[in-house]
Amino acid sequence: MGNREKKSTFFGGAAVLAAGIAIVKLIGALYKIPLGNVLDDEGYGHFNNAYVIYNLLLMISTAGLPVALSKSISEASTLGRRNQVHRIFNVALVTFFILGTVSFLVMFALAQPLADLQGDGAAVQAVRAIAPACFFVCILSTFRGYAQGHANMVPTAVSQIIEALGKLVIGLALAWLLVKAGASSSDAAAGAIFGVTCGAGICLVYLIVEHVMRRRGESGHPTDTPETPGVILKRLLVIAVPITLCASVTPITSWLDTAQVQNILRDVMNAQPAQWYEAQKLIDPKVVDPVVAAYGAYQKAITIYNLPSSFMVALTASVIPAISACRTRRDFQGAGRIAESSMRVGMLLALPAGIGLSVLSSPIMYLLYSDTDHAIADPSMLILGIASVFVCVMLVCNSVLQASGFVNLPIFIMIAGCAAKLIVNNFMVRHVGAVGAAVGTLVCYVIVAVLELLLIKRVIPAAPEYTRVFAKPMVAAGVMGIAVWAVYGLLHRFLGNTLSTMGAIGVGVVVYAVLVVALKAISRQDLSLMPKGDKIAKLLHL
């Protein structure tokens, strides 16, 4: 009975966290898509340049310690050592306070050099506006780690939603008000990104209140003797440092990618430094930095490209504990079946999304961002749509490998893919401009996905059969893509872009659903990995 309760708690916690992340992803899309219309391409470029710097510093500060904290608290709590739990929390809180303060000071005091390094010195105000968020998120990570260590995922999920809603409401409102007041694109971007800081601050207040209420509800007087702060800190760092190094690969690459692309563009376009354009705007407000504007148009395609991978959140959250449980029982055949089903479900979700984004790249970008530079955004979206499929393959493969005990190998593969991206960028951006960065992204994730598929086949017992994983979803998605292309072309002769795009998407959904059922591309076992999967299977008579 105890094992069943523990398993239920674990899966329930994963489901709560997955649901929270899915909602946060949706709110993020609702934030960035209208924000891209409130800000022009240049303002959106400033916004993303500041956000990349913030994300890098945040990942270095918070990637590993919350995991180490939750693990240490879980172990101490299981043994009933409440004094040890409180000592671990206090040590982590002091550590995070120091890290948050350092991150804030680095980002605020060195805002100009950091922005210059990105090739966008005019983003300095946006960098400063988001700097306090580094401090807030570091502190709130302590409270999230404490709750997760007690197998309570609700505070984390709720706080993430609060944080996302805060940046959505406050960030969009400030951006809109500043643009309406005639503020420069750099000031409007600073207002938009200040919403992230406000969201993090509100989130921190919620977590502090929740934590205080939880501690008040504790009863009894613990008598255990806790370890010294030095011993606890050492144990936390032993767990946290490797995780931080692994998790930092992607944000470091994004930072290098952003800096590389914009500095190359500034060179090949013979553009002036960003500050020169800011000074010119005092004379003529219509002056635009062509490099930051081109990067902003590319980033609007990136916003849409990130959506398909959000479908993988709930799937990967379910796969890891399911495969781990099978391996604990030494049921390698069962683990292999779950891995194959998870990959097939992942492809059933990713392929139509990616192919749809590519086939309708231009209509979708005109629908969502009518005023952007479509000479950059549209071809970038076409390439990134295909890249999004390989990103989803990578995410599912990562979850399979991690659940099977291979934690470090995917990191080395990711480093190889990121290195390839930077090399391809250097060549392609010089020859085709900002669109070349999309080519680099595609090459990166093709390499990573293919290598991880080969690794799974080599190291995992009862490895998935890739023909069963990819064949039927590819056929269904391919036919759907042709149908979508044909329907849009037909409707566009009589209707505008909006109705034609929506109509083509609607037809694509119906065609794909019919083909999935007709080809029996999904089984009852596959659906069991998804929420309400058994009910869906009965509805489809599987």
C-alpha positions as CSV (number, residue, x, y, z in Angstrom):
1,M,0.0,0.0,0.0
2,G,2.8,2.4,0.9
3,N,4.5,1.9,-2.5
4,R,1.3,2.5,-4.3
5,E,0.7,5.7,-2.4
6,K,4.2,6.8,-3.1
7,K,3.9,6.1,-6.8
8,S,0.5,7.9,-6.9
9,T,2.0,10.9,-5.1
10,F,5.0,11.0,-7.5
11,F,2.9,10.8,-10.6
12,G,0.4,13.2,-9.2
13,G,3.1,15.7,-8.4
14,A,4.6,15.3,-11.9
15,A,1.1,15.9,-13.4
16,V,0.6,19.0,-11.3
17,L,4.0,20.4,-12.3
18,A,3.5,19.5,-16.0
19,A,0.1,21.1,-16.0
20,G,1.5,24.3,-14.5
21,I,4.3,24.4,-17.0
22,A,1.9,23.9,-19.9
23,I,-0.2,26.8,-18.6
24,V,2.9,29.0,-18.2
25,K,3.9,28.2,-21.8
26,L,0.5,29.2,-23.0
27,I,0.6,32.5,-21.1
28,G,4.1,33.0,-22.4
29,A,2.8,32.7,-26.0
30,L,-0.1,35.1,-25.1
31,Y,2.6,37.5,-23.8
32,K,5.1,37.4,-26.6
33,I,2.8,37.3,-29.6
34,P,0.9,40.5,-28.8
35,L,4.1,42.1,-27.4
36,G,5.7,41.6,-30.8
37,N,2.9,43.6,-32.3
38,V,3.0,46.4,-29.6
39,L,6.8,46.7,-30.1
40,D,8.3,47.1,-33.5
41,D,11.0,44.8,-34.8
42,E,13.7,47.0,-33.2
43,G,12.0,47.1,-29.8
44,Y,11.4,43.3,-29.9
45,G,15.1,42.9,-30.6
46,H,16.1,45.1,-27.6
47,F,13.7,43.0,-25.5
48,N,15.2,39.7,-26.5
49,N,18.8,40.9,-26.2
50,A,18.1,41.8,-22.5
51,Y,16.2,38.5,-21.9
52,V,19.1,36.4,-23.2
53,I,21.5,38.0,-20.8
54,Y,19.1,37.5,-17.9
55,N,18.4,33.9,-18.8
56,L,22.1,33.1,-18.9
57,L,22.8,34.7,-15.4
58,L,19.7,33.1,-14.0
59,M,20.6,29.6,-15.3
60,I,24.0,29.8,-13.8
61,S,22.5,31.0,-10.5
62,T,19.5,28.7,-10.1
63,A,19.8,25.6,-12.4
64,G,21.3,23.1,-9.9
65,L,20.7,24.4,-6.4
66,P,16.9,24.0,-6.3
67,V,17.3,20.4,-7.4
68,A,20.0,19.8,-4.7
69,L,17.8,21.6,-2.1
70,S,14.7,19.5,-2.9
71,K,16.7,16.3,-2.9
72,S,18.4,17.0,0.4
73,I,15.1,18.2,2.1
74,S,13.3,15.1,0.8
75,E,16.0,12.8,2.3
76,A,16.0,14.6,5.7
77,S,12.2,14.8,5.8
78,T,11.9,11.0,5.0
79,L,14.0,10.3,8.1
80,G,11.9,12.7,10.2
81,R,14.8,15.1,10.8
82,R,12.9,18.4,10.9
83,N,15.8,20.4,12.4
84,Q,18.0,19.2,9.5
85,V,15.3,20.2,7.1
86,H,15.2,23.7,8.5
87,R,19.0,24.0,8.6
88,I,19.2,23.0,4.9
89,F,16.6,25.5,4.0
90,N,18.3,28.3,5.9
91,V,21.7,27.5,4.3
92,A,20.1,27.4,0.9
93,L,18.3,30.7,1.5
94,V,21.5,32.5,2.5
95,T,23.3,31.0,-0.5
96,F,20.6,32.1,-2.9
97,F,20.5,35.5,-1.3
98,I,24.2,35.9,-2.1
99,L,23.9,34.5,-5.6
100,G,20.9,36.7,-6.3
101,T,22.6,39.8,-5.1
102,V,25.7,39.1,-7.1
103,S,23.7,38.4,-10.2
104,F,21.7,41.6,-9.8
105,L,24.8,43.7,-9.3
106,V,26.6,42.2,-12.3
107,M,23.6,42.7,-14.5
108,F,22.8,46.2,-13.3
109,A,26.3,47.6,-12.9
110,L,27.6,46.0,-16.1
111,A,24.5,46.6,-18.2
112,Q,26.2,48.7,-20.8
113,P,29.2,46.3,-21.4
114,L,26.9,43.3,-21.5
115,A,24.5,45.0,-24.0
116,D,27.5,46.1,-26.1
117,L,28.8,42.5,-26.2
118,Q,25.5,41.5,-27.6
119,G,25.9,44.0,-30.4
120,D,23.0,46.1,-29.1
121,G,24.3,48.8,-26.8
122,A,20.8,50.5,-26.9
123,A,19.4,47.5,-24.9
124,V,21.1,48.9,-21.7
125,Q,17.8,50.1,-20.1
126,A,16.1,46.8,-20.8
127,V,19.0,45.0,-19.2
128,R,18.7,47.2,-16.1
129,A,15.0,46.8,-15.9
130,I,15.2,43.0,-15.7
131,A,18.2,42.9,-13.4
132,P,16.1,42.9,-10.1
133,A,14.4,39.7,-11.4
134,C,17.7,37.8,-11.0
135,F,17.5,38.6,-7.3
136,F,13.8,37.7,-6.9
137,V,14.0,34.4,-8.8
138,C,17.1,33.3,-6.8
139,I,15.2,33.8,-3.5
140,L,12.0,32.3,-4.7
141,S,13.9,29.2,-6.0
142,T,14.6,28.4,-2.3
143,F,10.9,28.3,-1.4
144,R,10.1,26.2,-4.5
145,G,12.9,23.7,-3.7
146,Y,11.6,23.5,-0.1
147,A,8.0,22.7,-1.2
148,Q,9.2,20.2,-3.9
149,G,11.4,18.5,-1.3
150,H,8.2,17.7,0.6
151,A,6.6,16.3,-2.6
152,N,4.3,19.3,-2.9
153,M,4.4,20.6,-6.4
154,V,1.4,22.9,-6.0
155,P,3.3,26.0,-4.8
156,T,5.8,25.7,-7.7
157,A,3.0,25.3,-10.2
158,V,0.9,28.2,-8.8
159,S,3.9,30.5,-8.4
160,Q,4.9,29.9,-12.0
161,I,1.5,30.8,-13.2
162,I,1.4,34.0,-11.0
163,E,4.9,34.9,-12.3
164,A,3.7,34.4,-16.0
165,L,0.5,36.4,-15.4
166,G,2.4,39.2,-13.8
167,K,4.7,39.7,-16.8
168,L,1.8,39.3,-19.2
169,V,-0.4,41.9,-17.6
170,I,2.2,44.4,-16.4
171,G,4.7,44.0,-19.2
172,L,2.1,44.3,-22.0
173,A,0.4,47.3,-20.2
174,L,3.7,49.2,-19.8
175,A,4.9,48.5,-23.3
176,W,1.5,49.7,-24.7
177,L,1.5,52.8,-22.6
178,L,5.1,53.7,-23.5
179,V,4.5,53.2,-27.2
180,K,1.3,55.3,-27.1
181,A,3.2,58.0,-25.3
182,G,5.8,58.1,-28.1
183,A,8.7,56.5,-26.2
184,S,11.7,55.2,-28.1
185,S,11.8,51.5,-29.0
186,S,14.5,50.9,-26.4
187,D,12.4,52.5,-23.6
188,A,9.3,50.6,-24.7
189,A,11.4,47.3,-24.5
190,A,12.5,48.3,-21.0
191,G,8.9,48.7,-19.9
192,A,7.9,45.4,-21.5
193,I,10.7,43.5,-19.8
194,F,10.1,45.2,-16.4
195,G,6.9,43.1,-16.4
196,V,9.2,40.1,-15.9
197,T,10.7,41.7,-12.8
198,C,7.2,42.6,-11.4
199,G,6.0,39.1,-12.1
200,A,8.9,37.6,-10.2
201,G,8.4,40.0,-7.3
202,I,4.7,39.2,-6.9
203,C,5.6,35.5,-7.2
204,L,8.1,35.8,-4.3
205,V,5.5,37.5,-2.1
206,Y,3.1,34.6,-2.7
207,L,5.8,31.9,-1.9
208,I,6.9,33.7,1.3
209,V,3.3,33.8,2.5
210,E,2.7,30.2,1.6
211,H,5.9,29.1,3.3
212,V,5.0,31.0,6.5
213,M,1.5,29.5,6.6
214,R,3.0,26.0,6.1
215,R,5.5,26.4,8.9
216,R,2.8,27.6,11.2
217,G,0.9,24.4,10.6
218,E,3.8,22.2,11.7
219,S,3.3,20.6,15.1
220,G,5.6,19.1,17.7
221,H,9.2,19.9,18.7
222,P,11.9,18.1,16.6
223,T,14.9,16.9,18.6
224,D,17.4,15.8,16.0
225,T,20.8,17.5,15.7
226,P,21.4,19.1,12.3
227,E,24.7,19.1,10.4
228,T,26.8,22.2,10.4
229,P,26.1,24.8,7.6
230,G,29.5,24.1,6.0
231,V,28.8,20.3,5.6
232,I,25.3,21.1,4.2
233,L,26.6,23.7,1.8
234,K,29.3,21.3,0.5
235,R,26.7,18.5,-0.1
236,L,24.4,21.0,-1.9
237,L,27.2,22.1,-4.2
238,V,28.3,18.5,-5.0
239,I,24.8,17.9,-6.4
240,A,24.3,21.4,-7.9
241,V,27.5,22.1,-9.8
242,P,27.2,19.2,-12.3
243,I,23.5,20.0,-12.9
244,T,24.4,23.7,-13.4
245,L,27.2,22.9,-15.9
246,C,24.8,20.6,-17.9
247,A,21.9,23.1,-17.8
248,S,24.1,26.0,-18.8
249,V,24.9,24.6,-22.3
250,T,21.7,25.9,-23.9
251,P,21.6,29.5,-22.4
252,I,25.4,29.9,-23.1
253,T,24.8,28.9,-26.7
254,S,21.8,31.2,-27.0
255,W,23.9,34.1,-25.6
256,L,26.8,33.4,-28.0
257,D,24.4,32.9,-30.8
258,T,22.7,36.2,-30.2
259,A,26.0,38.1,-29.9
260,Q,27.5,36.3,-32.9
261,V,24.5,36.9,-35.2
262,Q,24.2,40.6,-34.5
263,N,27.9,41.4,-34.6
264,I,28.2,39.6,-37.9
265,L,25.1,41.5,-39.2
266,R,26.6,44.8,-38.1
267,D,29.7,44.0,-40.0
268,V,28.2,42.8,-43.3
269,M,25.5,45.6,-43.3
270,N,28.2,48.2,-42.6
271,A,25.9,49.4,-39.8
272,Q,26.8,52.0,-37.1
273,P,27.0,51.0,-33.4
274,A,23.6,50.8,-31.7
275,Q,24.2,54.0,-29.6
276,W,24.7,56.0,-32.9
277,Y,21.1,55.2,-33.9
278,E,19.8,56.1,-30.4
279,A,21.5,59.5,-30.7
280,Q,20.0,60.0,-34.2
281,K,16.6,59.3,-32.9
282,L,16.8,62.6,-30.9
283,I,16.8,64.3,-34.2
284,D,14.6,61.9,-36.2
285,P,12.5,59.5,-34.2
286,K,11.9,57.3,-37.3
287,V,15.6,56.3,-37.4
288,V,15.9,52.5,-36.9
289,D,18.9,50.3,-36.1
290,P,18.8,47.8,-39.1
291,V,20.7,45.1,-37.2
292,V,18.5,45.0,-34.1
293,A,15.4,45.3,-36.3
294,A,16.5,42.3,-38.4
295,Y,17.2,40.3,-35.2
296,G,13.8,41.3,-33.8
297,A,12.0,40.0,-36.9
298,Y,13.9,36.7,-36.6
299,Q,13.0,36.5,-32.9
300,K,9.3,36.8,-33.8
301,A,9.7,33.5,-35.8
302,I,11.6,32.0,-32.9
303,T,8.6,32.8,-30.6
304,I,6.3,30.6,-32.8
305,Y,9.0,28.0,-33.3
306,N,9.1,27.4,-29.5
307,L,5.4,26.5,-29.3
308,P,5.5,22.8,-30.5
309,S,8.1,21.9,-27.8
310,S,5.7,23.0,-25.1
311,F,3.5,20.0,-26.1
312,M,6.3,17.7,-24.8
313,V,6.2,19.0,-21.2
314,A,3.5,16.7,-19.9
315,L,4.8,13.8,-22.0
316,T,8.4,13.9,-20.7
317,A,7.1,14.5,-17.1
318,S,5.3,11.1,-17.4
319,V,8.0,9.2,-19.3
320,I,10.8,9.6,-16.7
321,P,9.0,8.1,-13.7
322,A,7.4,5.4,-15.8
323,I,10.6,4.2,-17.4
324,S,12.5,4.5,-14.1
325,A,9.8,2.3,-12.4
326,C,10.2,-0.4,-15.0
327,R,14.0,-0.4,-14.8
328,T,13.8,-0.6,-11.0
329,R,11.7,-3.8,-11.4
330,R,14.3,-4.9,-14.1
331,D,11.5,-4.9,-16.6
332,F,13.6,-3.8,-19.6
333,Q,11.0,-4.9,-22.1
334,G,8.4,-2.8,-20.4
335,A,10.8,0.2,-20.3
336,G,11.4,-0.3,-24.0
337,R,7.7,-0.3,-24.8
338,I,7.1,2.9,-22.8
339,A,10.1,4.5,-24.6
340,E,8.7,3.5,-28.0
341,S,5.2,4.7,-27.1
342,S,6.4,8.0,-25.8
343,M,8.5,8.7,-28.9
344,R,5.5,7.8,-31.1
345,V,3.2,10.1,-29.2
346,G,5.8,12.8,-29.4
347,M,6.0,12.4,-33.1
348,L,2.2,12.4,-33.5
349,L,2.2,15.8,-31.8
350,A,5.4,17.3,-33.2
351,L,5.2,16.4,-36.9
352,P,1.9,18.0,-37.8
353,A,2.9,21.1,-35.8
354,G,6.3,21.5,-37.4
355,I,5.1,20.7,-40.9
356,G,2.1,23.0,-40.5
357,L,4.4,25.9,-39.4
358,S,6.6,25.3,-42.4
359,V,3.9,24.9,-45.0
360,L,2.0,28.0,-43.7
361,S,5.1,29.9,-42.6
362,S,4.2,33.1,-44.5
363,P,0.4,33.1,-43.8
364,I,1.0,32.5,-40.1
365,M,3.6,35.2,-39.8
366,Y,1.3,37.7,-41.6
367,L,-1.6,36.6,-39.3
368,L,0.3,37.0,-36.1
369,Y,2.8,39.8,-37.0
370,S,1.5,41.8,-39.9
371,D,4.0,44.6,-39.5
372,T,7.2,42.7,-39.2
373,D,9.9,42.4,-41.8
374,H,8.5,39.4,-43.7
375,A,11.6,39.0,-45.9
376,I,13.3,37.8,-42.7
377,A,10.5,36.3,-40.6
378,D,8.8,34.2,-43.2
379,P,11.8,32.2,-44.5
380,S,13.0,31.9,-40.9
381,M,9.7,30.4,-39.9
382,L,9.8,27.9,-42.8
383,I,13.2,26.6,-41.7
384,L,12.4,26.7,-37.9
385,G,9.1,24.8,-38.4
386,I,11.2,21.8,-39.5
387,A,13.7,22.4,-36.8
388,S,10.9,22.3,-34.2
389,V,10.3,18.7,-35.0
390,F,13.9,17.8,-34.2
391,V,13.7,19.8,-31.0
392,C,10.8,17.6,-29.9
393,V,12.7,14.5,-30.9
394,M,15.6,15.7,-28.7
395,L,13.4,16.4,-25.7
396,V,11.7,13.0,-25.8
397,C,15.1,11.3,-26.3
398,N,16.5,13.2,-23.4
399,S,13.8,12.0,-21.1
400,V,14.3,8.4,-22.2
401,L,18.0,8.6,-21.7
402,Q,17.8,10.3,-18.3
403,A,15.2,7.8,-17.1
404,S,17.6,5.0,-18.3
405,G,20.5,6.4,-16.2
406,F,22.4,8.1,-19.0
407,V,22.4,11.7,-17.8
408,N,25.7,13.1,-19.1
409,L,25.9,11.7,-22.6
410,P,23.1,13.9,-23.9
411,I,25.0,17.0,-22.7
412,F,28.1,16.1,-24.7
413,I,25.8,15.6,-27.8
414,M,24.2,19.0,-27.1
415,I,27.6,20.7,-26.9
416,A,28.5,19.1,-30.3
417,G,25.2,20.4,-31.8
418,C,25.7,23.9,-30.4
419,A,29.2,24.1,-31.7
420,A,27.9,23.1,-35.2
421,K,25.3,25.8,-34.9
422,L,27.9,28.5,-34.2
423,I,30.1,27.3,-37.1
424,V,27.1,27.3,-39.5
425,N,26.0,30.7,-38.3
426,N,29.3,32.2,-39.1
427,F,29.0,31.1,-42.7
428,M,25.3,31.4,-43.3
429,V,24.6,34.8,-41.6
430,R,27.4,36.4,-43.7
431,H,25.8,35.1,-46.9
432,V,22.0,35.3,-46.3
433,G,21.6,37.6,-43.3
434,A,19.5,36.9,-40.2
435,V,17.8,33.9,-41.9
436,G,21.1,32.1,-41.7
437,A,20.7,31.8,-38.0
438,A,17.6,29.7,-38.6
439,V,19.7,27.4,-40.8
440,G,22.2,27.1,-37.9
441,T,19.4,26.1,-35.5
442,L,18.1,23.4,-37.9
443,V,21.6,21.9,-38.3
444,C,22.1,22.0,-34.5
445,Y,19.0,20.0,-33.7
446,V,19.2,17.6,-36.6
447,I,22.7,16.6,-35.3
448,V,21.5,16.3,-31.7
449,A,18.3,14.4,-32.5
450,V,20.0,11.9,-34.9
451,L,22.9,11.2,-32.4
452,E,20.5,10.7,-29.5
453,L,18.4,8.3,-31.6
454,L,21.6,6.3,-32.4
455,L,22.6,6.4,-28.8
456,I,19.3,5.1,-27.6
457,K,19.5,2.2,-30.1
458,R,23.0,1.4,-28.9
459,V,22.8,1.6,-25.1
460,I,19.2,0.8,-24.1
461,P,18.0,-2.8,-23.8
462,A,14.8,-3.5,-25.8
463,A,15.3,-0.2,-27.7
464,P,12.4,1.3,-29.6
465,E,11.8,0.2,-33.2
466,Y,12.1,3.4,-35.2
467,T,10.0,2.3,-38.1
468,R,7.0,1.9,-35.8
469,V,7.8,5.3,-34.2
470,F,8.2,7.4,-37.3
471,A,6.6,5.8,-40.4
472,K,2.9,6.2,-39.8
473,P,3.1,9.7,-38.2
474,M,5.3,10.9,-41.1
475,V,2.8,9.6,-43.7
476,A,-0.1,11.2,-41.9
477,A,1.7,14.6,-41.3
478,G,2.9,14.6,-44.9
479,V,-0.6,14.1,-46.4
480,M,-1.9,16.7,-44.0
481,G,0.8,19.2,-45.1
482,I,-0.2,18.7,-48.8
483,A,-3.9,19.2,-47.8
484,V,-3.1,22.4,-45.9
485,W,-1.1,23.8,-48.7
486,A,-3.8,23.1,-51.3
487,V,-6.7,24.4,-49.1
488,Y,-4.8,27.6,-48.3
489,G,-4.0,28.2,-52.0
490,L,-7.6,27.6,-53.0
491,L,-9.2,29.7,-50.2
492,H,-6.7,32.6,-50.7
493,R,-8.2,33.3,-54.1
494,F,-11.5,34.2,-52.6
495,L,-10.8,35.1,-48.9
496,G,-8.2,37.2,-47.0
497,N,-5.2,35.7,-45.3
498,T,-6.8,35.4,-41.9
499,L,-9.8,33.3,-43.0
500,S,-7.7,31.3,-45.5
501,T,-5.1,30.4,-42.8
502,M,-7.7,29.5,-40.2
503,G,-9.6,27.4,-42.7
504,A,-6.4,25.6,-43.8
505,I,-5.5,24.8,-40.2
506,G,-9.0,23.5,-39.5
507,V,-8.9,21.2,-42.6
508,G,-5.4,20.1,-41.6
509,V,-6.6,19.1,-38.1
510,V,-9.5,17.0,-39.5
511,V,-7.4,15.4,-42.2
512,Y,-4.6,14.5,-39.7
513,A,-7.0,13.1,-37.1
514,V,-8.7,10.9,-39.7
515,L,-5.4,9.6,-41.0
516,V,-4.1,8.8,-37.5
517,V,-7.1,6.7,-36.8
518,A,-7.3,5.1,-40.3
519,L,-3.6,4.2,-40.2
520,K,-3.8,3.0,-36.6
521,A,-0.8,5.2,-35.9
522,I,-1.6,5.2,-32.2
523,S,-2.4,2.4,-29.8
524,R,-4.2,2.1,-26.4
525,Q,-0.8,1.8,-24.8
526,D,0.4,5.0,-26.4
527,L,-2.6,6.9,-25.1
528,S,-2.1,5.5,-21.6
529,L,0.8,7.9,-21.3
530,M,-1.5,10.9,-21.9
531,P,-4.0,12.5,-19.5
532,K,-7.5,10.9,-20.0
533,G,-5.8,8.5,-22.4
534,D,-8.0,5.5,-21.6
535,K,-11.2,7.5,-22.3
536,I,-9.7,8.7,-25.6
537,A,-8.8,5.1,-26.5
538,K,-12.4,4.0,-25.8
539,L,-13.8,6.9,-27.9
540,L,-11.6,5.8,-30.8
541,H,-12.4,2.1,-30.3
542,L,-8.7,1.2,-29.8
